[in-house]
Amino acid sequence: MLIPWDVPAPQLSDDVHPALADAARAASAAYGRARTLHTRLELREEVADGADGTPTMRVDRIVEDAILESIHRNRVNLLSEEAGFVDNGSSITLVIDPVDGSANAAFGVPLSCFAGALVEDGTAKEALTTWFDTGRAWHAHAGVPTTFRTTGRTTLKGASVCLMRPKTGTQDAWLRIANKADRIRVLCTTCLETMLVAEGTVDAFIDPGSDTHRIMDLATALVTVPAAGGVLVDLHGRPFTFEPDLTHRWSGVAAATPQLAEELIATVLQG
């Protein structure tokens, strides 16, 4: 069965870097075409292993191939979970998750996105996240306040928290968070969930210790969440780096305030 809904073009402001904007538009267009040509099961099919060592779904491959064409058009470098590092001799590298929430995207659950950060000399300068099924976009420059803001919540009691699904070894920590918070959501798309933190829709997002995140899962949040008044940290205080080695993993914590991040981390680690 095909997914019948159209994928709109992302709603981008004029100040998005041309290479980042082109990659986002290419991603949305490719995903839209893929939904007209392939069934849900075909989009979900694993067709290769990515550079990060995890299986690549057909939907990931289709969208990343379109992004690769964009990267070469704009003569910038790429760091992506499927292709790894692509060197075009540029001072600029786009660190991209072509389809965050791949399983959602493949089955037509409208919770998936493109996420890309523009990195220069090892520092993330700009970030763009685009929600495939709505065209909504979150754009930020490092150190420049955004028009959207976090909730400002400082305590876990009463908080609305997005959690990564419980995995082996994290169940107890997961429940400690769930029992203290007011509402819990599991949306299975880190890049989109951290944007919901940035815009104040939810108070926090956390991976309670599974070390699932690669740098492309967190790159846009590194720029956007602080620009919106929040924080993004690793559960164990490990620094985020943009090295091409995709074996590095983190447990990301995005929160409306430093105080809320500290309480989330303390709650996870108390066991």
C-alpha positions, 0 to 999 in steps of 0.5 A, a space after each residue: 500500500 502506498 502512502 497517499 499524502 503529499 509531502 510539502 516543500 519546507 517553509 524556509 526563511 531567506 537567511 538559511 545558508 543556500 547549501 543547507 536550504 538546497 539539501 532540505 528541499 532535496 530531501 523533502 522532494 525525494 521523500 515525496 517521490 518515494 511515497 508515490 513509487 514504493 509501498 510501506 514495506 518497500 520503503 521499510 526494506 533494509 537495502 544496505 548497511 550505513 557508514 554508522 554500522 546500522 541497517 539502511 532502509 530504502 527510504 533512507 537511501 532514496 533521500 540521502 541519494 538526493 542529498 548527495 546530489 545537492 552536496 555535490 552541486 553546492 561543493 560542500 562536504 557531508 557527514 551522514 549516517 549512511 554515506 559517512 564523510 564525503 570530502 568536497 574540499 570545502 571548509 564547510 561540512 553539512 552534518 545531516 540526518 537525511 530521515 530522522 524517524 526512518 521507521 515512522 517515515 516508511 510506514 507513513 506515521 507523520 513524525 519524521 524530519 530532515 535535520 542538518 547542521 552547518 559546521 565550519 572548523 569543527 563548530 556548528 554555526 547554523 542548523 535547520 530541521 524540517 518536518 516532512 509531513 507539515 513543511 514546518 522548519 526550525 532554523 537557528 544560528 549559533 549564539 543568536 536568539 530564536 523567535 521561539 523559546 523553551 518553556 523555562 520549566 526548572 523541575 521534573 514534577 509536572 513536566 512534559 517529557 519525550 523519552 526514547 523507548 525503553 531499551 535493555 538496561 534502561 528500563 528502571 531509569 525510564 520508569 523513574 523519569 516517567 513516574 516523576 513527570 506529568 506526561 510522557 511521549 515516545 515519538 521515535 524521532 530525536 531530531 523532531 523531539 528536540 525541536 519541540 523542546 526548543 519551541 516550548 511544546 514539551 519541556 525535555 527530551 532524554 535518552 535514559 542511558 542507551 547511548 543510541 545517539 550519533 552526532 547527526 542525531 544531535 547536531 541541530 539541537 546543539 545549535 537550536 536548543 541553546 538559541 531558544 534558551 534551553 540546553 543540550 548535554 550528554 547524560 554522562 557529560 561527554 563532549 559532542 564532537 563532529 569527527 567522521 568516526 561514527 562509532 561515537 555514541 551519546 545519550 542526549 538530554 535536551 531541556 528547557 533549562 539547566 536545572 531541569 537537565 540536571 534533575 533529569 540526569 540525577 534521576 536517571 543516574 540515581 540507580 
